[in-house]
């Protein structure tokens, strides 16, 4: 599909797409129809220029070593995001900022190479990236229109094709190449991401470990990253919502303090960081002390949790029979072991 418009000038034909069906139909370039059935039509004067200057300055752009090094700097880990479906990416704003930083505002631009192409609910458009008036790269940007999203319109989908094209064009400039490297992607997902179950979803979804929990999140998928587990049955999901207990290993315990403006009293909140990357807050010093012991002893604990709005607080903590070889086995806690067995469905 790339550079199809140069050929269209030769053949004196424009490819157009019907909005309602996505069907591609051919029309003579000088046709003066209303075009109401089409998502977009290139103007006749634009078609005349397509074959002449699209590749102006190709491979002649002089980029200094300093700018080249700046473009190819490693991506900051905190700038990377992940889609619920598991693809990591940089926000289009990052690419625009990097281009502005490297070449200066107004010294680069995207030029559309034709109209929008609609196939089903997906909109595509081809763009070329120019830097200081010279051709640098071209790519097809695409975006799916989500009819169920009340905040999205067809114009939003069309605008998003431009952002997607910027991301793809920047590959040719060496920007964020690691995001296209399979080994880097696998390592990032393993270290910084987690798969979770969401209420009503048939498949688990991804999020960053440091991100806020989904409002309808019901639990974390166990096993290796990317290992899709069977969806829990309705009873299991119900227990996950109602029985707020979790078996974890404590990785860290931190503390924050502040002043209550209403009472004038100081408060202390403890943050229990687990092996899943989650941060469970509590104001109970005893729970914080027990968490520190679990961290030092390297044994697993069972947390009793309470949900208030979008936050989950620890209201209880106990030892389990599960422990790490890095430490000594803790003393058995029959009451907590019974609860652990009940959670596993093995208690008689």
C-alpha angles and dihedrals in degrees: 000000000000115000092002092142094069088058090046090059090054093049092041088230133121123206111225131182129215113233096216099050106014088233115157113227130178124236132176112258093238093053109130099201123143093253092212091139093057132080093220139346127204113234117248093245090053091054091053090058098045098084094041110055110008092110098038110154094004111178090359098095108123108217116180121231091247092056092042091054090048092052092050097048113132114266115256111249092225091057094059120097132186130220119229086250092059106259115131118216148158120246112254088242089068092056092049091049092050092051091048091048094049102040106015132249112303095015095100134043144169117238120198113232095203145331131311119282117210121199112175104311095336121100121201134184132173119231137180123214115222125191118194089344095308129112111254106164144332133213143161114252119205139185134180117230110226107207092190091060107091090195093059127083133179088257089057090053091049092049091050091059087068093054091048091050091052090055092050095045091051090065088074089056093052094249116153093344091158089070087068093048110101095208092050091048093051092048093048093049092048094051104035109022138068135195117230140182118241126199112265095007118124094206131041117255134215132241136160115272088233094050125101114269116260110261089239097039114139105178150328123273111242125219133045119338109274093021102130111215123203112268111263113250119250093265092054091048090049091053091047089056100040101033101058100194128126136185112220146149117243113237101174144352119210134175136217129186135198147158125263103226093201098051101022090230127133119241133199123207124189124210117210109202114200135197089261090063093248124139115219114189127210137168092206111107092195091059090048091052091049089049091053090052090051090051093049093045092046094224131134123253136195115235124208107211136196122201119216112176107308094341130087118204129193112244098168142014133192141169123259133201088252112098141156124253086232090078143029121278110264121235112275117263105203095192094052092040088055090052090047091053091049090053090052091049093240102106116114 
